[in-house]
């Protein structure tokens, strides 16, 4: 029997896993255009070669999480507090998961069908918030089911990244025009002539960079979703990292406790003092669980979930206190504290190898299918002129850099938003705002504005319906 579940729950778990793979598959062909449009429209690569290259690098980008960590994935896991999903009625948890996945897939397929570049990240965040808000109004809910702190951070990331991409491409185009004397790269590519080798290499490298970065960022969202499902439905197997013995975290907790006790509470604001008290309570509770574990030799599901919760509270609380600047401890102690907290999170922030491979395959295969609709919009309909070599290279370079930096900081960003805004910026850099196609820009902005409210409402409705069916 799958993870010891009864046949009905095992079947529902498989359906949830298939839905996550479907989400990543759709994400693949929905977002492929962001990487391949420039190399296709500048004749740098033939379409089928570009798509296969992008598919492979998307696969590799997701798989890189095995070595680089799963910071982005954990942002998704922590957006909807796990305790909201863990309750006596596991079917309600499944209803929440299916609602957020189905609403994400429906909106992504709809925007893809009409050839509108739309953010899968934006869609997913809206769907998670929608089911969380709907659950908040249920009789069994205990407080808010949405981690609004994480939601605001992710929201700012999604808002700032396209504006950053737009501005940086304009600046990069200015630098290129000032220092590059070869005017051919600023002209429409000739159908019968291959691009200059040096610009062709740059375009292929930037296409590869965007593909890999997309995999490492968007692919991790799929991993986060999968872990959310596994922790919710079979917490006894997945609440804690099975490759790490939880008793060993005690050494890290002792270091954290020692440094936390040096923080001068007099200098802290009321909010930070409250956080510090929560941290100290979690340290005491976690130590108590570990001490009992030594005796009983096994953790209950409740203790596993509480251990997970305490490690999260310790990490987020100390992060806020340190960032306030009033912690009154030395830089060396702050560095040691941050390092030890990061080390302690390895007991809860992980993904099994099979999850990574499954998401990698889903995203990589999806990348090779259904890419033409969005490619046409990116390559032909954002600006009034044909995409030039310089525009393609600058847009891809900024997109790859922005996404890679965001992944390193553990922030989910939208590949679609960053690259679409970069293409728009390159068009504006050439001939000003009049060089943009108003109808296309209007459609993209409208989809961008509507994505959150539509997915919030859709996922909330689906949750209520599925809850009635499965309860």
ZAMARGU-4260 file (C-alpha; in steps of 0.2 Angstrom, whole numbers, plus 5000, padded with zeros to 4 digits):
<rodrens>
0) 5000/5000/5000 | 5007/5017/4995 | 5014/5025/5011 | 5002/5014/5021 | 4987/5024/5015
5) 4970/5016/5012 | 4965/5013/4993 | 4955/5029/4992 | 4968/5040/5000 | 4982/5032/4990
10) 4971/5035/4974 | 4968/5054/4979 | 4987/5056/4982 | 4991/5049/4965 | 4979/5061/4957
15) 4987/5076/4967 | 5004/5071/4961 | 4998/5069/4943 | 4990/5087/4944 | 5007/5094/4950
20) 5016/5086/4936 | 5002/5093/4924 | 5005/5110/4931 | 5023/5109/4928 | 5020/5102/4911
25) 5009/5117/4906 | 5021/5129/4914 | 5035/5121/4903 | 5026/5125/4886 | 5018/5141/4893
30) 5035/5148/4897 | 5046/5141/4884 | 5044/5156/4873 | 5053/5167/4885 | 5069/5157/4882
35) 5067/5153/4863 | 5058/5167/4855 | 5074/5178/4853 | 5085/5164/4846 | 5071/5159/4834
40) 5067/5177/4828 | 5085/5182/4826 | 5089/5166/4816 | 5102/5160/4828 | 5094/5143/4830
45) 5081/5133/4821 | 5065/5131/4831 | 5066/5113/4835 | 5084/5114/4841 | 5080/5129/4852
50) 5066/5120/4860 | 5075/5104/4863 | 5090/5114/4870 | 5078/5124/4881 | 5069/5108/4887
55) 5085/5100/4892 | 5091/5115/4902 | 5075/5117/4910 | 5077/5099/4916 | 5095/5103/4922
60) 5089/5119/4931 | 5076/5109/4942 | 5089/5095/4945 | 5102/5108/4951 | 5091/5110/4967
65) 5099/5093/4973 | 5115/5102/4975 | 5110/5121/4977 | 5096/5118/4989 | 5077/5121/4988
70) 5075/5139/4995 | 5062/5144/4982 | 5052/5128/4984 | 5052/5131/5003 | 5044/5149/5000
75) 5030/5140/4992 | 5028/5127/5006 | 5028/5141/5019 | 5016/5152/5010 | 5002/5141/5016
80) 5005/5136/5034 | 5006/5117/5035 | 4995/5117/5051 | 4981/5123/5039 | 4982/5107/5029
85) 4985/5095/5044 | 4969/5092/5052 | 4958/5077/5056 | 4949/5078/5039 | 4963/5074/5027
90) 4950/5075/5013 | 4948/5093/5016 | 4967/5095/5014 | 4966/5086/4997 | 4952/5098/4992
95) 4963/5113/4996 | 4978/5105/4986 | 4967/5100/4971 | 4958/5117/4971 | 4975/5127/4970
100) 4982/5116/4956 | 4966/5115/4945 | 4964/5134/4946 | 4982/5137/4941 | 4981/5125/4926
105) 4964/5132/4920 | 4971/5150/4920 | 4988/5145/4912 | 4979/5135/4898 | 4967/5149/4895
110) 4980/5163/4893 | 4991/5151/4883 | 4977/5147/4871 | 4975/5166/4867 | 4994/5168/4866
115) 4995/5180/4881 | 5011/5179/4891 | 5006/5176/4908 | 5015/5172/4924 | 5013/5154/4931
120) 5021/5160/4947 | 5008/5174/4948 | 4994/5161/4945 | 5001/5149/4958 | 5002/5162/4972
125) 4984/5168/4968 | 4978/5150/4969 | 4987/5147/4986 | 4980/5163/4993 | 4962/5159/4987
130) 4961/5142/4996 | 4969/5149/5011 | 4957/5163/5012 | 4942/5151/5009 | 4948/5139/5023
135) 4949/5154/5035 | 4930/5155/5035 | 4928/5137/5038 | 4921/5132/5056 | 4937/5122/5060
140) 4949/5136/5055 | 4960/5143/5069 | 4965/5160/5063 | 4972/5165/5046 | 4977/5151/5034
145) 4988/5162/5023 | 5006/5167/5028 | 5004/5185/5024 | 5022/5189/5028 | 5028/5177/5015
150) 5014/5182/5003 | 5019/5201/5004 | 5038/5196/5001 | 5033/5186/4986 | 5021/5199/4980
155) 5035/5213/4980 | 5046/5201/4971 | 5033/5198/4957 | 5030/5217/4956 | 5048/5223/4956
160) 5056/5211/4944 | 5047/5216/4928 | 5050/5234/4932 | 5068/5230/4935 | 5069/5220/4919
165) 5061/5234/4909 | 5073/5248/4915 | 5089/5237/4914 | 5086/5232/4896 | 5084/5251/4891
170) 5100/5254/4900 | 5109/5240/4892 | 5103/5245/4875 | 5110/5262/4878 | 5127/5255/4882
175) 5127/5244/4867 | 5123/5258/4855 | 5136/5269/4863 | 5150/5256/4863 | 5146/5244/4849
180) 5151/5250/4831 | 5143/5236/4821 | 5126/5243/4817 | 5120/5227/4809 | 5115/5220/4827
185) 5103/5235/4828 | 5094/5230/4812 | 5081/5217/4807 | 5089/5200/4804 | 5090/5196/4785
190) 5081/5180/4781 | 5095/5174/4769 | 5109/5179/4780 | 5115/5171/4797 | 5119/5182/4811
195) 5137/5187/4815 | 5145/5173/4825 | 5149/5183/4840 | 5131/5189/4843 | 5124/5172/4838
200) 5135/5164/4852 | 5129/5177/4865 | 5110/5174/4860 | 5112/5155/4862 | 5121/5157/4878
205) 5108/5169/4885 | 5094/5158/4879 | 5102/5144/4888 | 5104/5155/4904 | 5086/5159/4904
210) 5081/5141/4901 | 5092/5135/4916 | 5086/5149/4927 | 5068/5146/4923 | 5070/5128/4928
215) 5079/5132/4944 | 5066/5145/4949 | 5049/5139/4942 | 5054/5121/4943 | 5056/5123/4962
220) 5038/5129/4963 | 5033/5112/4957 | 5044/5104/4970 | 5037/5115/4983 | 5019/5110/4978
225) 5023/5092/4978 | 5031/5093/4996 | 5015/5103/5002 | 5005/5088/4996 | 5016/5075/5004
230) 5018/5084/5020 | 4999/5087/5021 | 4993/5069/5016 | 5008/5058/5023 | 5016/5069/5037
235) 5023/5054/5045 | 5035/5051/5030 | 5038/5069/5025 | 5037/5082/5039 | 5055/5080/5043
240) 5070/5076/5032 | 5072/5057/5033 | 5090/5058/5029 | 5094/5068/5045 | 5091/5062/5063
245) 5082/5076/5072 | 5091/5073/5089 | 5107/5080/5080 | 5098/5097/5078 | 5100/5099/5097
250) 5118/5105/5095 | 5112/5119/5083 | 5098/5124/5095 | 5111/5126/5109 | 5121/5138/5099
255) 5106/5148/5094 | 5099/5148/5112 | 5116/5154/5118 | 5117/5169/5106 | 5098/5173/5108
260) 5101/5175/5126 | 5113/5189/5123 | 5101/5199/5114 | 5097/5215/5124 | 5078/5215/5125
265) 5078/5234/5131 | 5083/5240/5114 | 5070/5229/5105 | 5054/5236/5099 | 5038/5228/5105
270) 5036/5217/5090 | 5054/5211/5091 | 5052/5207/5109 | 5037/5197/5105 | 5046/5187/5092
275) 5061/5184/5104 | 5049/5177/5117 | 5041/5165/5103 | 5059/5160/5098 | 5063/5156/5116
280) 5047/5146/5118 | 5050/5136/5102 | 5068/5132/5108 | 5062/5125/5124 | 5048/5115/5116
285) 5060/5108/5103 | 5072/5103/5116 | 5058/5095/5126 | 5053/5085/5110 | 5071/5079/5107
290) 5073/5074/5125 | 5057/5063/5124 | 5063/5056/5108 | 5078/5049/5115 | 5068/5040/5128
295) 5053/5034/5116 | 5064/5031/5101 | 5051/5037/5089 | 5042/5053/5085 | 5023/5054/5084
300) 5016/5063/5069 | 5011/5078/5081 | 5029/5079/5087 | 5036/5079/5069 | 5024/5093/5064
305) 5028/5103/5080 | 5047/5100/5077 | 5045/5107/5060 | 5035/5122/5066 | 5047/5126/5080
310) 5062/5126/5068 | 5052/5138/5056 | 5047/5150/5071 | 5065/5150/5077 | 5072/5155/5059
315) 5059/5168/5055 | 5059/5176/5072 | 5078/5178/5073 | 5078/5184/5055 | 5066/5198/5059
320) 5076/5203/5075 | 5093/5203/5066 | 5086/5214/5052 | 5078/5226/5064 | 5096/5231/5068
325) 5093/5232/5087 | 5099/5214/5091 | 5114/5222/5101 | 5125/5207/5096 | 5142/5207/5087
330) 5143/5205/5068 | 5153/5188/5071 | 5138/5182/5082 | 5126/5187/5069 | 5135/5178/5056
335) 5136/5162/5067 | 5118/5164/5071 | 5113/5165/5053 | 5124/5151/5048 | 5117/5140/5062
340) 5099/5144/5058 | 5102/5139/5040 | 5110/5123/5046 | 5095/5119/5057 | 5083/5122/5042
345) 5091/5107/5033 | 5080/5096/5044 | 5064/5102/5036 | 5069/5110/5019 | 5072/5096/5008
350) 5065/5086/4993 | 5067/5067/4989 | 5076/5063/4973 | 5061/5056/4965 | 5051/5072/4967
355) 5065/5082/4959 | 5066/5070/4944 | 5047/5069/4942 | 5046/5088/4941 | 5061/5090/4930
360) 5054/5078/4918 | 5037/5086/4918 | 5044/5104/4915 | 5057/5098/4902 | 5045/5088/4892
365) 5032/5102/4893 | 5045/5114/4887 | 5045/5104/4870 | 5027/5106/4867 | 5014/5119/4863
370) 5027/5134/4863 | 5022/5142/4846 | 5008/5153/4852 | 5018/5163/4865 | 5033/5163/4854
375) 5023/5173/4841 | 5017/5186/4854 | 5035/5188/4861 | 5043/5189/4844 | 5031/5199/4834
380) 5017/5207/4843 | 5025/5217/4858 | 5034/5229/4847 | 5030/5237/4830 | 5047/5231/4823
385) 5055/5215/4820 | 5066/5209/4835 | 5084/5213/4832 | 5100/5204/4838 | 5103/5218/4851
390) 5086/5217/4858 | 5086/5199/4859 | 5103/5198/4868 | 5099/5212/4880 | 5082/5205/4885
395) 5088/5187/4888 | 5104/5193/4897 | 5094/5204/4909 | 5081/5190/4911 | 5093/5176/4915
400) 5103/5187/4927 | 5087/5193/4936 | 5080/5175/4938 | 5097/5168/4943 | 5099/5181/4957
405) 5081/5179/4963 | 5084/5160/4964 | 5100/5163/4974 | 5090/5174/4986 | 5076/5161/4987
410) 5063/5173/4979 | 5050/5166/4967 | 5049/5178/4951 | 5040/5177/4935 | 5051/5172/4920
415) 5037/5178/4909 | 5035/5195/4917 | 5054/5198/4917 | 5057/5194/4899 | 5041/5202/4892
420) 5045/5218/4900 | 5063/5216/4894 | 5057/5215/4876 | 5046/5230/4879 | 5060/5239/4886
425) 5071/5235/4871 | 5057/5242/4859 | 5056/5258/4869 | 5075/5260/4869 | 5074/5260/4850
430) 5060/5272/4846 | 5052/5276/4862 | 5034/5271/4868 | 5027/5273/4851 | 5036/5257/4846
435) 5025/5246/4857 | 5009/5238/4850 | 4996/5245/4862 | 4984/5231/4860 | 4997/5218/4864
440) 5003/5228/4879 | 4985/5230/4885 | 4982/5212/4884 | 4998/5207/4894 | 4995/5221/4907
445) 4976/5215/4909 | 4981/5197/4911 | 4994/5203/4924 | 4981/5213/4934 | 4968/5200/4933
450) 4978/5185/4937 | 4978/5187/4956 | 4959/5191/4958 | 4954/5178/4946 | 4964/5164/4953
455) 4960/5169/4971 | 4941/5168/4967 | 4943/5152/4956 | 4953/5142/4968 | 4942/5148/4983
460) 4926/5142/4973 | 4934/5125/4968 | 4940/5122/4986 | 4922/5124/4992 | 4915/5113/4979
465) 4928/5100/4981 | 4926/5100/5000 | 4908/5096/4998 | 4912/5082/4986 | 4926/5074/4996
470) 4920/5078/5014
</rodrens>
